[in-house]
Amino acid sequence: MAAAGNRPPRYLKACFRVPAALADDAAGLIVAAGALGCAIAAPFRPKLRDGRTTKLEAYFTSLTKKALLDVQQTLKAAGMLAESSAESERREIQDPGWSTMWTKRFEPMRIGRRLEIAPPWHVDGDGGQLRVIIKPGQAFGTGHHGTTRGVLRTIERLTTPRRFQSALDVGTGSGILALTMIKLGVPKVCAIDVDQIAIASAQENARLNGMAGKVDFSVRPLSTLHQRFDLITANIVSSTLIEIAAQLIGRLKPRGILIISGVLKREMSAVNASYARHLSSLSSSVDRSWATLVFQK
């Protein structure tokens, strides 16, 4: 019998019935909620996309009943939980080899003209890119999701002609956006999240980039901030973006720039309506089904 210390890690699996056409988008929301990853339970056939549902298996290191309910509510609010979906159950499973296999999924990835996002086990860059090291973990933001890519490309584009003196990243997750802003020359960056695990992950990523202490990471709600910023990023689900619109607008300096994402293409008009009354709309872009919106005060 193997010693207790040699036992394979164990994970929790939860299944969600989702519209087949929205499987990728639903997986993105589930990963943003803390899943290590998702898989479609059965072989996916494109001809079944219209009007059909499929089952997503999501894997977590921990998942309380409340957290499971929160994921279900997030999917439901986004129109991504099939009406026929029964209440999901958590089931413990033994590590099938992920502890070594999962790292193969993360290779250095170029975004925009100058950025490269890389995991810490890929140490060699080509020297011509601005490399941001991100350790994949429980916090959302490795650069692989369309929302993160959209914001990163926008930050790079906007910091090329303009120098921002201060920035705020709301819902920082892994810290990828905040660390990128430092790399792109923003001298003062504040990053907040209500999740302590996310802040711990972001601080670890800052150390991996040799930038410990350069970003003010903290666990706090947006409502507790009173200073204003030249640049604000918020990569959060659309329902939350609508809810906190007034707070984000209030934290912008005159002529400040706001970049928001986490918005599905079909949600753009509703989100835009919450901001366009008080801000000028500068641009929008779509990466797969996810939109990134840019406003100026």
N, C-alpha and C positions, 0 to 999 in steps of 0.2 A: 504494500500500500504506500502511495506517495505521501511524503510529509506534507503537513498543512501549508508550509511555506512554499511548496513547489506546485500547489494546485493552480490550475489555469484560472485567470480572472473570470468573474461572472458578470453578466450584464442583464439588463431588463429590456424585454421586447414588448412593444405595443403596436397594434395594428389599427389602421384607419381606412375606412372605405371612402374613396374620393372619386370625383368624375375623372375618367381616364384622360380626357383632353387637358386636365389641369394637374396631372400627376407630378410633373416637374416643379410647378409652382408650389403645390402643396408640400412637397419635400423640402423646398427652400424655407417655408415657414416653420416646418417642424424642426429643421436643423437650427434655425434662428432661435427656437425655443429651448435648445439645449441638447438635441439629439446628436449622437456621434455621426449618424448617417442613416440613410433610408434605402430600401430596396423594394422593387415591385415584386409581389409574392409569386406571380406567375409570369411566364413569358409574355411580353407586351407585343400585341399585334396592331399596327397602325390603323388597319381597316376597322378596328373596334373603337376608335377614338370618339366618334360622334354618338352622344347619348348613352354611352356605357360607363360603367364604373370599374375601378380596379382597387386592389388592396395594397396599401403601402405598409411595409414592415419598418418600424423605426426602432433604433437601438440606443439605449441610454446607460450611463454609468450609475445613475440614480434617478428615480422617478416616483415621487409621492403621488397619492391619489389626487391631491389638489393640483399638482403640476400637470397630471394627465388631463384633468378637467379643464385647466387653462389652455392646453394645446387644442382640445376639442372645441372650446369656445372661440379660439383664434381662427381655426379652420372654418367654423360655422359662420363667423362674422365676415370672412372673406369669400363666402360662397363656395368653399372647397370641401365641405363635408357632405357626403351623399345623404339624402333624406332617409334612405333605408339603412344607414349605418347604425348598428347597434353600439351600445356602450363598450368602449375598448377595455380590454383586460390587460393587466401587466403580467408578464411571465418571465421568470428568471431563466437564463440560458448560460451555458458554459462557453467560454471564449473558443471559437473555432479556428483560432490562429490569427485573429486580427492584430494582436499585439505586435506582430512583425509585418504582416501583409499590408495593413492599411497605409503604412508610410510610402508604399510604392505609388499611391495615387497622387502624392503631392510632389510635383516637380516645379522648378522655377518657372514663373509665368510672367511674360511681359505684358504690360498694360500701358496704352498710350505710346508716346514717343520715348520717354526716358525711364519709366518705372519698371522695376522687376520685383515681384513678390516671391520669396523663396523660403522654404522650411529650413530650420537650423542645421539639418544634416547635409545640405548642399552648400558648401562653404566657398566654392569657387565661382566668382562672377567674371564677366568679360571686361569689367573695368569701365565700360562705356555707359552703363546704366546706373540709375539710383536704386540701389537694392535695399528693400525693407524685409527684414527677417521676421516671419510670423510662425510661431509654433502652433500647429493645429491642436485645438483642445475643445473644452466645453463652451468657450465664448465664441459668439458668431463673428465671422470676418476673416476669411483666409484669402479673399480676392477671387475666389472661384464663382461666387454667386453674382448674378447680373446686377443686383443692387449695388454691391460693393464695387464692382468694376466700373459701373456708371459714375459713381461719386469720385472714384480715384481719377478717372479720365478727366472729369470736370475740374477737379482741384488742380491737376497738372496744367490744364488749358488756361485756367484763370490766373494761376500764379506766374505764368510766363510773362505777361505784359505788366502785371500789377504786383506790388509788394504789400502784403497784408501784415499789419503789426500785431494783431491779436486774433485768436480763433477759438471757437468752442465746438467740441464734438459731443453731441447729445446721444446717449445710448451707445457708448464707445465700443462695447463688446471686447474684441481682442486688442483694441487700440490701433488697428491698422490705419484708420483715417487720420487720427491724431499724430501718429509717428510719421506718416507720409507728409503731413503739413510741415512738420519740423524739417524733414529732409528737403522739402521744397522751399525752405527759407523763411517760414513764419516763425518769428522769434519767441512768441508767447502763446502757448496752447494750453487750454483747459479742457479736460475730458471727464464726463460724468456718466455714471450708470447706477441704477438702483440695485444691481446684482454684485455682491461682494466677490463672487467667483470670477465675474467678468473683469473687475478691477484688478484682481490678483493676476489674471492672465495677461492683462494689458501691461502691468508693471513688469512681469517676467519678459514680455516681448521687448519692452523698453531696454531692459538689461542686455538682452541678446543683440540689440542694435547699438550697444554702447551709449545709450541715451537715458540712462537712469537719472531721474530727477529733472529731465528737460521738459516733461509734460506733467502738468498738475492733474494727476488722476485722483478722483475721489468718488466715494459712494454718497450720492446726494440727489434729491429731486431737482428738476429744473426750477421749480418755484422758489428755491432758496437762494438762487443767484440774483445779484443786483447789478453787476457790472455789464457793460455793453461791449460788443465785439465787432471787428471788421468783417469776419468770416464765420459763418455757422454751418455745420453739417449735422444732419439728423437722418440716419438710415434706420427707420422704424416702420412698423406696419401702419397703413394708411389711417386706420381708425384712431390711433394714437396721435398721428400727425395732425389730424383735424381737431382733436381734443386740445392739443397744446399749441395751436396756431398762434393765439394771442401772446402766449409767453415767449415763443420763439421770435415773433416780430418785435416784441418789447426789448429783447436782448440785443437787437441789431443797432449799430451806430448808423447815423445818417450816411447814405450811399453804401452801407454794408451789404454783403452778399450772403444769401441763404441758399444752401444746396440741400434738397431733401430727396430721399428715395425710400424704397420699401413699398412703392406704389405700383399696383398692377395697371397695365395699360387701360383697362376698362374702368379704373377708378380715378383716372387723371382729372376728369372734369370736376368731380366732387372735391378732390383735394385742392385743385387749382382755385376753386370758388372760395375756399377758406383763406386763401392768401392774396389773391389778385385784387381784392378790395383795398388792401393797404400797401401792397408792394407792386412793383413793376415786374412783369414776367419777362425774363431775358432769353431763356431757351428751355428746350426739353429734348430728351433723347430716350430711346427705348433699346434695351438689351434683352433679347428674347421677349418675355412678356412683362418685363419690369421697367418702369419709367424713372428717370431722374429729372427733377424740375429745379430750375434756377431762377431766383428772384433777387431784386435789388430794392433797397429802401429809398 
